[in-house]
Amino acid sequence: MSERLTSLAAILAAVELATTVTKREILSERRQPDVVEARFTVWWLASKLTLLSMPAIGEATNRNHSTVGHGIRQAEAQRACDPDYRAATDALLATLHAAENNAAIRLAQPVDPLATARRILWSPQREAVRVSVSEVIAMAQLVVSLTAPTEPDPSEPALQESHHAA
């Protein structure tokens, strides 16, 4: 893990998906045990997967560096005594590390479907344009949201072949 390319946004998204705690709750002042555990998990993962300093992690999560350091130590202590927590954090670490290395999974990275479409349309004729799966999905979602009616209109007849071979 020499490059450490995982973003804090990706870590937050992964922890949100793996727990019942939302990103909003993780970043909030709430101190319920499940929220605190998720927050400590985010900080521990950030210390392993990013080049962010504790002050930078703290600033991004609305805490100070000493609180972040305490949370990382608490996560390490919990990993040492709770095999379920260790397995869960190891799984998150492996998933995020695989995403970092393979660039196959990109969590919580916004895609601008219009910018992607412009990039495709502005390329010279016959020149290949590399488009990621997430860009294709974002463009498809935009097209569907702009063209598909919310519910079928019973007054419209079903689609039929409009052109017959002559």
FENNOR-V264226 format. One record per backbone hydrogen bond with DSSP energy under -1.0 kcal/mol. CO is the residue of the C=O (numbers start at 1). NH is the residue of the N-H. Records with the same first field share a line. If there is no record, write none. Layout:
CO->NH, NH
//
This chain:
7->11
8->12
9->13
10->14
11->15
12->16
13->17
14->18
15->19
22->26
23->27
32->36
33->37
34->38
35->39
36->40
37->41
38->42
39->43
40->44
41->45
42->46
43->47
44->48
45->49
46->50
53->57
54->58
55->59
56->60
57->61
58->63
64->68
65->69
66->70
67->71
68->72
69->73
70->74
71->75
72->76
73->77
74->78
75->79
76->80
77->81
78->82
82->86
83->87
84->88
85->89
86->90
87->91
88->92
89->93
90->94
91->95
92->96
93->97
94->98
95->99
96->100
97->101
98->102
99->103
112->116
113->117
114->118
115->119
116->120
117->121
118->122
124->127
132->136
133->137
134->138
135->139
136->140
137->141
138->142
139->143
140->144
141->145
142->146
143->147
144->148
153->156
//
